[in-house]
Amino acid sequence: MFSKTRRQLVLLNSAVLIFFLFIFGFILYAHMDYRLLRQADEAINNTARSMQLSSIDQMLQADHPEPDADRTTSYLFWDEQGHLLNQYPKHMFSLEDAGEFKNSTHNGSLQYVSAGGREYRLLGFNNPMKEVVDSKAVPHVSYVVVVRSLEDAHKMLQTLRTDLIIGCSAGVLFSILAGFYLAGRSLIPIRRSWDKQQQFVADASHELRTPIAVIQTRSELLFRHPQRSVEEESENIALILKESKRMGRLIDDLLTLARTDSNQLQIHTATVPVHQLLQEITEQFALLAETKFIHIHSQIEPSVLWGDENRLRQLFIILLDNALKFTPPEGSIEVRCHNLSHSIRIVVKDSGCGINEADLPRIFERFYRGDKSRSRSDGGIGLGLSIAEWIVLAHKGTIRVQSQLSIGTEFIIIFPKKTINHM
């Protein structure tokens, strides 16, 4: 699936790049063509104006030097009868080409003419001088055509076309190669999210399958013996109730995480006396801990936090429930809350079995359990710490864990005292 998506991204990016390269190349080529033509026209007009301000007839005198024309500009002179009097440079054009130039021009207007496989820009104009100094020595010029070759401009445009083709081809090749690399890089987080989602769905399906199977099996057993009393089937009923509650907790946790992923879960902020909340939850767990011969010690300073009381209550319950679950009889649990200069530090520490060092970086992952067999028997589904982490982050806090095998685990939470934004 991702290989196909990668190819589609490369093709789409390459198509977009080719389109913009084509547009850019077309605009550049058209602009250069316009500029070169404009320069040729300005050169012809400037030449024509300078000739009209001087004596054109004198240019035909034998001792008159040939105009210092550049190699792209030529001059053709006709008399009133339409005879070609002279041209500069000498013998540049045949009489046939010269006649075509004269016939193609209109007085004062620029024209395109092709001759001998080349293109020229022409400007023809009448000689404004009606009299000459010596009509016998110097024939009178009636009409002048200024010819400018466009060969250099065409060569430059041809070079530009070649450069644009090479540049665009190199750009397309580079875009394809870079596109494969960048598409692969951009798909990495998507691939990871997809893998996590697939794993999440698989784990959720696996966790739901067990209570559903138990409920279905026990329900079928009840229907096999309809004559039995509730007391006789109390074991099956109790198990159905237990698995129903477990499935209900799992669904609630899944809904909570799904809403956090889509930013639909709101944090309703208010002033929360953290010390009272911690003390209340600690006392509740102390009663349960006594039945397991576990001692809970608390050291809680008065602290006030701006946050969501219900979510904070859920956080502390998750941490204390985990501590109680993995602490053996005669073990101990410590709950501490201290005020720092700009924050509140809360610690939940147990003397339980601890967490393997290799498992520590992953304990906040959904459905992750270091000791799967024991977690499953205790009813754990691996979502509590994921929810706890989200609650801490939603309150702009941090959570970290320290643990050693056979010594215990310590969760440290830091909440800022400043007001958090409404979410």
C-alpha positions, 0 to 999 in steps of 0.5 A: 500500500505504501509503495503505491502511495509513494509512487503516486506522490512521486508522479504527482510531485513530478507532474506539478514540477514539470508544469511549473518548469514548462510555464517558467521556461515558456515565460522566460523564452517569450520574454527573451524573444521579446527583448531581443526583438525590441533591441533589434527594433530600437537599433534600427529606429536609432539608425534611421533617425540618425540617417534622416538627420544627416545627408543621405546622398553624401553617403554615396560619394566615392570618398565617403567612408562606409558606415561603421555598421555592426555586422548585423545591420545593412543599408540599401539605397534606391533612386526615384526610378526604383534602381538600387544605387548602392548597399553597405556592406558591399555585395551583401545581398543580391539584386533579387533579395534587395528588390524583395526587401524594398517591396516588403517595406512600407514607409516608416514601418518595421517588417519581417522578411525571410531571404536565403534561409535567414530572417531579417528585420526591415525598416524602409523610409523616404529620404527627407532631403529633396535636394543634393549638393551636386546632382551630377556627382552624387545621385539622389537617394529617394528611398532607404531600407535598413536591414538588420539580421536576426541570426544572432538573436535566433542563435541565442534563442536556440541556445536558450531552448537547448539550455531550457530543455537540458535544465528541465530534463535535469530538473525532472530527473532530480525531482523524481529521484528527490521525490522518491527520497522525500516521499519515503521520508514523509511516509515514515511517520505515516507508516509508523502511525499506520502500524500503531493503528493496526497494532491498536486495532489488533490488540483491542480486538484481542482484548475484547475477544476474551470477555466476549467469549467468556460471556458467550460461553457462560451464557450458553451454560445458563441456557443449558440448565434453565431449571437451576436457581440463581444461587446454583448458577452464581459462579457463572453469573459472577464471571459474566458480570466480571467480564462485562465490567472488564469489557466496559472499562476497556471500551471506556478507555478506548473511547477516551484514547480515541477522543484524545487522538481527535482532540475531542476530549475537553479539559474543564479547568478549575481550581483543584486542591490537589492535596485534598484530592490525593488524600481522599484517593489515598485513604480509599486505597488504604482500605483495599491495601490493608486487605493485601497487607500493604502499607500506604504512607503519604506525605502531602503538602497543601497544593492548588492546581489549575486543572480538571479535577475529574481527569486528575482523579483518574490519573491518581487512581491509575497510578495507585491502582498500578502500584497496588497491583504490583506490590506484594504483601508486606510491601509499601506504597508512598504518595508524596506531594511537594510545592516547588518554586514554580511547580508541584511535584507528585511522586507515587512509589512502590516496593513492588517487582519493578519494571525491566529496563528494556520495557521502561521506554515503552510503558506508556504505549497502548496495550504494552505490558512487560509481564503479559501473563501476570497483567492479564490475570490481574485484569490489566489491558495496558491502557492506563498509563497511556491515559495517564500520560495524556492527562499529564501532558494535557495539563502541560506537565511531565511524567517520568518513571524510575524502576529497578527489578525487585526493588520497586517503581517510582512515578514522578509528575511535575505540574506547572502552577501557572494557568493552563489554556482551556482545551 
